[in-house]
């Protein structure tokens, strides 16, 4: 992909075309979203892109184990560049949260990412033979660079609901694809480079975490400028899709 030019248009041969019967964002994973609330209104504007992302060819081939090493290598190198900006998002949320109980939730999630998720990246890098240079200082694709900038922009607002918007999109969209009914079962006969990434984004603990984020965003955004939150939500969803589109699959004739 030469550059990010906004959301990709679906083609007739795609398996990921949005229809009116497609579930609303977050509901695939069983997340409770107030029908007349702020989160439902935010998600409505990018339902098509969200649905396209969670049913993307990348996800399909991750589930089946058909993703080749070149494609997975590209993805993990780029996705790893979000590690520090995402920690900064969580840290800003922890600082801006209003109660000790909520701060503790963010603190626990920071610990999980620094152990379990970081461990998957290191093991997968080793298995794929990714160099230290490509782990630490790769050439960034346009979607990666743009998404990094969006995360930094959100952190620099020092605005709790804005930070929550990016967390809900990043975590909720991944929970949604990992919760698809055709996802491989836990313990399936797939290498950890595939199954481990799925397992990190599903299950009761991860679902509880995403529900917490949705509930916090609903609570904290009631008196906030909706237009600015919508801008962050829409761009974040478009960039999640662009990141999957950036994986170098052969062109289909």
MODELLER restraints for C-alpha pairs under 7 A, 6 or more apart:
rsr = mdl.restraints
at = mdl.atoms
rsr.add(forms.Gaussian(group=physical.xy_distance, feature=features.Distance(at['CA:1:A'], at['CA:246:A']), mean=5.39, stdev=0.5))
rsr.add(forms.Gaussian(group=physical.xy_distance, feature=features.Distance(at['CA:3:A'], at['CA:142:A']), mean=5.11, stdev=0.5))
rsr.add(forms.Gaussian(group=physical.xy_distance, feature=features.Distance(at['CA:4:A'], at['CA:142:A']), mean=5.50, stdev=0.5))
rsr.add(forms.Gaussian(group=physical.xy_distance, feature=features.Distance(at['CA:4:A'], at['CA:143:A']), mean=5.56, stdev=0.5))
rsr.add(forms.Gaussian(group=physical.xy_distance, feature=features.Distance(at['CA:4:A'], at['CA:242:A']), mean=6.86, stdev=0.5))
rsr.add(forms.Gaussian(group=physical.xy_distance, feature=features.Distance(at['CA:6:A'], at['CA:238:A']), mean=6.50, stdev=0.5))
rsr.add(forms.Gaussian(group=physical.xy_distance, feature=features.Distance(at['CA:7:A'], at['CA:238:A']), mean=5.37, stdev=0.5))
rsr.add(forms.Gaussian(group=physical.xy_distance, feature=features.Distance(at['CA:7:A'], at['CA:241:A']), mean=6.88, stdev=0.5))
rsr.add(forms.Gaussian(group=physical.xy_distance, feature=features.Distance(at['CA:7:A'], at['CA:242:A']), mean=6.41, stdev=0.5))
rsr.add(forms.Gaussian(group=physical.xy_distance, feature=features.Distance(at['CA:10:A'], at['CA:17:A']), mean=6.36, stdev=0.5))
rsr.add(forms.Gaussian(group=physical.xy_distance, feature=features.Distance(at['CA:16:A'], at['CA:51:A']), mean=6.90, stdev=0.5))
rsr.add(forms.Gaussian(group=physical.xy_distance, feature=features.Distance(at['CA:16:A'], at['CA:52:A']), mean=4.80, stdev=0.5))
rsr.add(forms.Gaussian(group=physical.xy_distance, feature=features.Distance(at['CA:16:A'], at['CA:55:A']), mean=5.02, stdev=0.5))
rsr.add(forms.Gaussian(group=physical.xy_distance, feature=features.Distance(at['CA:16:A'], at['CA:56:A']), mean=5.99, stdev=0.5))
rsr.add(forms.Gaussian(group=physical.xy_distance, feature=features.Distance(at['CA:17:A'], at['CA:52:A']), mean=5.94, stdev=0.5))
rsr.add(forms.Gaussian(group=physical.xy_distance, feature=features.Distance(at['CA:18:A'], at['CA:48:A']), mean=5.24, stdev=0.5))
rsr.add(forms.Gaussian(group=physical.xy_distance, feature=features.Distance(at['CA:18:A'], at['CA:51:A']), mean=5.96, stdev=0.5))
rsr.add(forms.Gaussian(group=physical.xy_distance, feature=features.Distance(at['CA:18:A'], at['CA:52:A']), mean=6.47, stdev=0.5))
rsr.add(forms.Gaussian(group=physical.xy_distance, feature=features.Distance(at['CA:24:A'], at['CA:47:A']), mean=6.52, stdev=0.5))
rsr.add(forms.Gaussian(group=physical.xy_distance, feature=features.Distance(at['CA:25:A'], at['CA:43:A']), mean=6.33, stdev=0.5))
rsr.add(forms.Gaussian(group=physical.xy_distance, feature=features.Distance(at['CA:25:A'], at['CA:47:A']), mean=6.18, stdev=0.5))
rsr.add(forms.Gaussian(group=physical.xy_distance, feature=features.Distance(at['CA:25:A'], at['CA:50:A']), mean=6.56, stdev=0.5))
rsr.add(forms.Gaussian(group=physical.xy_distance, feature=features.Distance(at['CA:26:A'], at['CA:172:A']), mean=6.04, stdev=0.5))
rsr.add(forms.Gaussian(group=physical.xy_distance, feature=features.Distance(at['CA:26:A'], at['CA:173:A']), mean=6.92, stdev=0.5))
rsr.add(forms.Gaussian(group=physical.xy_distance, feature=features.Distance(at['CA:26:A'], at['CA:176:A']), mean=5.86, stdev=0.5))
rsr.add(forms.Gaussian(group=physical.xy_distance, feature=features.Distance(at['CA:28:A'], at['CA:176:A']), mean=5.57, stdev=0.5))
rsr.add(forms.Gaussian(group=physical.xy_distance, feature=features.Distance(at['CA:28:A'], at['CA:179:A']), mean=6.69, stdev=0.5))
rsr.add(forms.Gaussian(group=physical.xy_distance, feature=features.Distance(at['CA:28:A'], at['CA:180:A']), mean=6.80, stdev=0.5))
rsr.add(forms.Gaussian(group=physical.xy_distance, feature=features.Distance(at['CA:29:A'], at['CA:175:A']), mean=6.40, stdev=0.5))
rsr.add(forms.Gaussian(group=physical.xy_distance, feature=features.Distance(at['CA:29:A'], at['CA:176:A']), mean=5.11, stdev=0.5))
rsr.add(forms.Gaussian(group=physical.xy_distance, feature=features.Distance(at['CA:29:A'], at['CA:179:A']), mean=5.33, stdev=0.5))
rsr.add(forms.Gaussian(group=physical.xy_distance, feature=features.Distance(at['CA:31:A'], at['CA:211:A']), mean=5.90, stdev=0.5))
rsr.add(forms.Gaussian(group=physical.xy_distance, feature=features.Distance(at['CA:33:A'], at['CA:39:A']), mean=6.82, stdev=0.5))
rsr.add(forms.Gaussian(group=physical.xy_distance, feature=features.Distance(at['CA:33:A'], at['CA:40:A']), mean=6.36, stdev=0.5))
rsr.add(forms.Gaussian(group=physical.xy_distance, feature=features.Distance(at['CA:34:A'], at['CA:40:A']), mean=6.57, stdev=0.5))
rsr.add(forms.Gaussian(group=physical.xy_distance, feature=features.Distance(at['CA:37:A'], at['CA:218:A']), mean=6.80, stdev=0.5))
rsr.add(forms.Gaussian(group=physical.xy_distance, feature=features.Distance(at['CA:38:A'], at['CA:218:A']), mean=5.86, stdev=0.5))
rsr.add(forms.Gaussian(group=physical.xy_distance, feature=features.Distance(at['CA:39:A'], at['CA:218:A']), mean=6.08, stdev=0.5))
rsr.add(forms.Gaussian(group=physical.xy_distance, feature=features.Distance(at['CA:42:A'], at['CA:230:A']), mean=5.82, stdev=0.5))
rsr.add(forms.Gaussian(group=physical.xy_distance, feature=features.Distance(at['CA:42:A'], at['CA:233:A']), mean=6.78, stdev=0.5))
rsr.add(forms.Gaussian(group=physical.xy_distance, feature=features.Distance(at['CA:46:A'], at['CA:234:A']), mean=6.12, stdev=0.5))
rsr.add(forms.Gaussian(group=physical.xy_distance, feature=features.Distance(at['CA:46:A'], at['CA:237:A']), mean=6.88, stdev=0.5))
rsr.add(forms.Gaussian(group=physical.xy_distance, feature=features.Distance(at['CA:49:A'], at['CA:237:A']), mean=6.79, stdev=0.5))
rsr.add(forms.Gaussian(group=physical.xy_distance, feature=features.Distance(at['CA:49:A'], at['CA:238:A']), mean=6.46, stdev=0.5))
rsr.add(forms.Gaussian(group=physical.xy_distance, feature=features.Distance(at['CA:49:A'], at['CA:241:A']), mean=6.72, stdev=0.5))
rsr.add(forms.Gaussian(group=physical.xy_distance, feature=features.Distance(at['CA:50:A'], at['CA:237:A']), mean=6.33, stdev=0.5))
rsr.add(forms.Gaussian(group=physical.xy_distance, feature=features.Distance(at['CA:53:A'], at['CA:241:A']), mean=4.96, stdev=0.5))
rsr.add(forms.Gaussian(group=physical.xy_distance, feature=features.Distance(at['CA:54:A'], at['CA:173:A']), mean=6.82, stdev=0.5))
rsr.add(forms.Gaussian(group=physical.xy_distance, feature=features.Distance(at['CA:54:A'], at['CA:176:A']), mean=6.50, stdev=0.5))
rsr.add(forms.Gaussian(group=physical.xy_distance, feature=features.Distance(at['CA:54:A'], at['CA:177:A']), mean=4.45, stdev=0.5))
rsr.add(forms.Gaussian(group=physical.xy_distance, feature=features.Distance(at['CA:55:A'], at['CA:177:A']), mean=6.82, stdev=0.5))
rsr.add(forms.Gaussian(group=physical.xy_distance, feature=features.Distance(at['CA:58:A'], at['CA:244:A']), mean=6.35, stdev=0.5))
rsr.add(forms.Gaussian(group=physical.xy_distance, feature=features.Distance(at['CA:61:A'], at['CA:67:A']), mean=4.98, stdev=0.5))
rsr.add(forms.Gaussian(group=physical.xy_distance, feature=features.Distance(at['CA:62:A'], at['CA:194:A']), mean=5.66, stdev=0.5))
rsr.add(forms.Gaussian(group=physical.xy_distance, feature=features.Distance(at['CA:63:A'], at['CA:183:A']), mean=5.81, stdev=0.5))
rsr.add(forms.Gaussian(group=physical.xy_distance, feature=features.Distance(at['CA:63:A'], at['CA:184:A']), mean=5.87, stdev=0.5))
rsr.add(forms.Gaussian(group=physical.xy_distance, feature=features.Distance(at['CA:65:A'], at['CA:190:A']), mean=6.55, stdev=0.5))
rsr.add(forms.Gaussian(group=physical.xy_distance, feature=features.Distance(at['CA:65:A'], at['CA:194:A']), mean=6.41, stdev=0.5))
rsr.add(forms.Gaussian(group=physical.xy_distance, feature=features.Distance(at['CA:69:A'], at['CA:128:A']), mean=6.79, stdev=0.5))
rsr.add(forms.Gaussian(group=physical.xy_distance, feature=features.Distance(at['CA:71:A'], at['CA:247:A']), mean=5.86, stdev=0.5))
rsr.add(forms.Gaussian(group=physical.xy_distance, feature=features.Distance(at['CA:71:A'], at['CA:248:A']), mean=5.91, stdev=0.5))
rsr.add(forms.Gaussian(group=physical.xy_distance, feature=features.Distance(at['CA:73:A'], at['CA:128:A']), mean=6.69, stdev=0.5))
rsr.add(forms.Gaussian(group=physical.xy_distance, feature=features.Distance(at['CA:74:A'], at['CA:247:A']), mean=6.48, stdev=0.5))
rsr.add(forms.Gaussian(group=physical.xy_distance, feature=features.Distance(at['CA:75:A'], at['CA:247:A']), mean=6.16, stdev=0.5))
rsr.add(forms.Gaussian(group=physical.xy_distance, feature=features.Distance(at['CA:77:A'], at['CA:134:A']), mean=6.73, stdev=0.5))
rsr.add(forms.Gaussian(group=physical.xy_distance, feature=features.Distance(at['CA:77:A'], at['CA:135:A']), mean=6.13, stdev=0.5))
rsr.add(forms.Gaussian(group=physical.xy_distance, feature=features.Distance(at['CA:78:A'], at['CA:140:A']), mean=6.66, stdev=0.5))
rsr.add(forms.Gaussian(group=physical.xy_distance, feature=features.Distance(at['CA:78:A'], at['CA:144:A']), mean=6.33, stdev=0.5))
rsr.add(forms.Gaussian(group=physical.xy_distance, feature=features.Distance(at['CA:82:A'], at['CA:148:A']), mean=6.50, stdev=0.5))
rsr.add(forms.Gaussian(group=physical.xy_distance, feature=features.Distance(at['CA:85:A'], at['CA:148:A']), mean=6.59, stdev=0.5))
rsr.add(forms.Gaussian(group=physical.xy_distance, feature=features.Distance(at['CA:85:A'], at['CA:151:A']), mean=6.22, stdev=0.5))
rsr.add(forms.Gaussian(group=physical.xy_distance, feature=features.Distance(at['CA:85:A'], at['CA:152:A']), mean=6.70, stdev=0.5))
rsr.add(forms.Gaussian(group=physical.xy_distance, feature=features.Distance(at['CA:87:A'], at['CA:110:A']), mean=6.77, stdev=0.5))
rsr.add(forms.Gaussian(group=physical.xy_distance, feature=features.Distance(at['CA:89:A'], at['CA:151:A']), mean=7.00, stdev=0.5))
rsr.add(forms.Gaussian(group=physical.xy_distance, feature=features.Distance(at['CA:89:A'], at['CA:155:A']), mean=5.84, stdev=0.5))
rsr.add(forms.Gaussian(group=physical.xy_distance, feature=features.Distance(at['CA:89:A'], at['CA:163:A']), mean=6.29, stdev=0.5))
rsr.add(forms.Gaussian(group=physical.xy_distance, feature=features.Distance(at['CA:90:A'], at['CA:106:A']), mean=6.37, stdev=0.5))
rsr.add(forms.Gaussian(group=physical.xy_distance, feature=features.Distance(at['CA:90:A'], at['CA:110:A']), mean=6.80, stdev=0.5))
rsr.add(forms.Gaussian(group=physical.xy_distance, feature=features.Distance(at['CA:92:A'], at['CA:155:A']), mean=6.28, stdev=0.5))
rsr.add(forms.Gaussian(group=physical.xy_distance, feature=features.Distance(at['CA:92:A'], at['CA:158:A']), mean=6.99, stdev=0.5))
rsr.add(forms.Gaussian(group=physical.xy_distance, feature=features.Distance(at['CA:93:A'], at['CA:160:A']), mean=6.01, stdev=0.5))
rsr.add(forms.Gaussian(group=physical.xy_distance, feature=features.Distance(at['CA:93:A'], at['CA:163:A']), mean=6.45, stdev=0.5))
rsr.add(forms.Gaussian(group=physical.xy_distance, feature=features.Distance(at['CA:94:A'], at['CA:103:A']), mean=4.91, stdev=0.5))
rsr.add(forms.Gaussian(group=physical.xy_distance, feature=features.Distance(at['CA:94:A'], at['CA:106:A']), mean=5.59, stdev=0.5))
rsr.add(forms.Gaussian(group=physical.xy_distance, feature=features.Distance(at['CA:94:A'], at['CA:107:A']), mean=6.89, stdev=0.5))
rsr.add(forms.Gaussian(group=physical.xy_distance, feature=features.Distance(at['CA:96:A'], at['CA:160:A']), mean=5.73, stdev=0.5))
rsr.add(forms.Gaussian(group=physical.xy_distance, feature=features.Distance(at['CA:97:A'], at['CA:103:A']), mean=5.84, stdev=0.5))
rsr.add(forms.Gaussian(group=physical.xy_distance, feature=features.Distance(at['CA:120:A'], at['CA:196:A']), mean=7.00, stdev=0.5))
rsr.add(forms.Gaussian(group=physical.xy_distance, feature=features.Distance(at['CA:124:A'], at['CA:193:A']), mean=5.62, stdev=0.5))
rsr.add(forms.Gaussian(group=physical.xy_distance, feature=features.Distance(at['CA:143:A'], at['CA:239:A']), mean=6.06, stdev=0.5))
rsr.add(forms.Gaussian(group=physical.xy_distance, feature=features.Distance(at['CA:143:A'], at['CA:242:A']), mean=6.04, stdev=0.5))
rsr.add(forms.Gaussian(group=physical.xy_distance, feature=features.Distance(at['CA:143:A'], at['CA:243:A']), mean=5.75, stdev=0.5))
rsr.add(forms.Gaussian(group=physical.xy_distance, feature=features.Distance(at['CA:144:A'], at['CA:243:A']), mean=6.91, stdev=0.5))
rsr.add(forms.Gaussian(group=physical.xy_distance, feature=features.Distance(at['CA:147:A'], at['CA:239:A']), mean=6.36, stdev=0.5))
rsr.add(forms.Gaussian(group=physical.xy_distance, feature=features.Distance(at['CA:154:A'], at['CA:162:A']), mean=6.05, stdev=0.5))
rsr.add(forms.Gaussian(group=physical.xy_distance, feature=features.Distance(at['CA:154:A'], at['CA:163:A']), mean=5.56, stdev=0.5))
rsr.add(forms.Gaussian(group=physical.xy_distance, feature=features.Distance(at['CA:155:A'], at['CA:163:A']), mean=6.37, stdev=0.5))
rsr.add(forms.Gaussian(group=physical.xy_distance, feature=features.Distance(at['CA:161:A'], at['CA:217:A']), mean=5.91, stdev=0.5))
rsr.add(forms.Gaussian(group=physical.xy_distance, feature=features.Distance(at['CA:161:A'], at['CA:220:A']), mean=5.93, stdev=0.5))
rsr.add(forms.Gaussian(group=physical.xy_distance, feature=features.Distance(at['CA:161:A'], at['CA:221:A']), mean=5.70, stdev=0.5))
rsr.add(forms.Gaussian(group=physical.xy_distance, feature=features.Distance(at['CA:162:A'], at['CA:229:A']), mean=5.99, stdev=0.5))
rsr.add(forms.Gaussian(group=physical.xy_distance, feature=features.Distance(at['CA:164:A'], at['CA:213:A']), mean=6.75, stdev=0.5))
rsr.add(forms.Gaussian(group=physical.xy_distance, feature=features.Distance(at['CA:164:A'], at['CA:217:A']), mean=5.85, stdev=0.5))
rsr.add(forms.Gaussian(group=physical.xy_distance, feature=features.Distance(at['CA:165:A'], at['CA:217:A']), mean=6.93, stdev=0.5))
rsr.add(forms.Gaussian(group=physical.xy_distance, feature=features.Distance(at['CA:165:A'], at['CA:229:A']), mean=6.91, stdev=0.5))
rsr.add(forms.Gaussian(group=physical.xy_distance, feature=features.Distance(at['CA:165:A'], at['CA:232:A']), mean=6.96, stdev=0.5))
rsr.add(forms.Gaussian(group=physical.xy_distance, feature=features.Distance(at['CA:165:A'], at['CA:233:A']), mean=6.01, stdev=0.5))
rsr.add(forms.Gaussian(group=physical.xy_distance, feature=features.Distance(at['CA:166:A'], at['CA:233:A']), mean=6.67, stdev=0.5))
rsr.add(forms.Gaussian(group=physical.xy_distance, feature=features.Distance(at['CA:166:A'], at['CA:236:A']), mean=6.60, stdev=0.5))
rsr.add(forms.Gaussian(group=physical.xy_distance, feature=features.Distance(at['CA:168:A'], at['CA:210:A']), mean=6.75, stdev=0.5))
rsr.add(forms.Gaussian(group=physical.xy_distance, feature=features.Distance(at['CA:168:A'], at['CA:213:A']), mean=5.94, stdev=0.5))
rsr.add(forms.Gaussian(group=physical.xy_distance, feature=features.Distance(at['CA:168:A'], at['CA:214:A']), mean=6.27, stdev=0.5))
rsr.add(forms.Gaussian(group=physical.xy_distance, feature=features.Distance(at['CA:169:A'], at['CA:233:A']), mean=6.94, stdev=0.5))
rsr.add(forms.Gaussian(group=physical.xy_distance, feature=features.Distance(at['CA:169:A'], at['CA:236:A']), mean=6.71, stdev=0.5))
rsr.add(forms.Gaussian(group=physical.xy_distance, feature=features.Distance(at['CA:169:A'], at['CA:237:A']), mean=6.51, stdev=0.5))
rsr.add(forms.Gaussian(group=physical.xy_distance, feature=features.Distance(at['CA:171:A'], at['CA:210:A']), mean=6.39, stdev=0.5))
rsr.add(forms.Gaussian(group=physical.xy_distance, feature=features.Distance(at['CA:172:A'], at['CA:210:A']), mean=5.95, stdev=0.5))
rsr.add(forms.Gaussian(group=physical.xy_distance, feature=features.Distance(at['CA:174:A'], at['CA:201:A']), mean=6.11, stdev=0.5))
rsr.add(forms.Gaussian(group=physical.xy_distance, feature=features.Distance(at['CA:175:A'], at['CA:201:A']), mean=5.23, stdev=0.5))
rsr.add(forms.Gaussian(group=physical.xy_distance, feature=features.Distance(at['CA:175:A'], at['CA:202:A']), mean=5.61, stdev=0.5))
rsr.add(forms.Gaussian(group=physical.xy_distance, feature=features.Distance(at['CA:178:A'], at['CA:198:A']), mean=5.58, stdev=0.5))
rsr.add(forms.Gaussian(group=physical.xy_distance, feature=features.Distance(at['CA:178:A'], at['CA:201:A']), mean=5.94, stdev=0.5))
rsr.add(forms.Gaussian(group=physical.xy_distance, feature=features.Distance(at['CA:178:A'], at['CA:202:A']), mean=5.74, stdev=0.5))
rsr.add(forms.Gaussian(group=physical.xy_distance, feature=features.Distance(at['CA:179:A'], at['CA:202:A']), mean=6.22, stdev=0.5))
